[in-house]
């Protein structure tokens, strides 16, 4: 049987690991990788409390505004953080309740020792 390159790629994408496709598994790995960085995790935890601008995020996490912007760009690229513009200012918040829940469950897990 002859298979095309795209057919093999689709087959790999559709392979299941438990209830996840290969693509979903890769996305999950990428999410955990991004949140494994202490600075990005601090930003995510900070945003569980309130929507904030870069200046406030930088102050709350103890990093420069430039570093905060860079990390927020990475968090946004994986849809962990979203933004809204109000005039010249941009406010950031967690993308949805799942991100906060993920942080809360992980926190509960490590504090139950």
Secondary structure as GFF3:
##gff-version 3
##sequence-region A 1 113
A	DSSP	alpha_helix	5	14	.	.	.	ID=ss1
A	DSSP	beta_strand	16	17	.	.	.	ID=ss2
A	DSSP	beta_strand	20	21	.	.	.	ID=ss3
A	DSSP	alpha_helix	22	35	.	.	.	ID=ss4
A	DSSP	alpha_helix	38	47	.	.	.	ID=ss5
A	DSSP	beta_strand	52	53	.	.	.	ID=ss6
A	DSSP	alpha_helix	54	61	.	.	.	ID=ss7
A	DSSP	alpha_helix	65	77	.	.	.	ID=ss8
A	DSSP	beta_strand	81	86	.	.	.	ID=ss9
A	DSSP	beta_strand	89	94	.	.	.	ID=ss10
A	DSSP	alpha_helix	97	111	.	.	.	ID=ss11
###
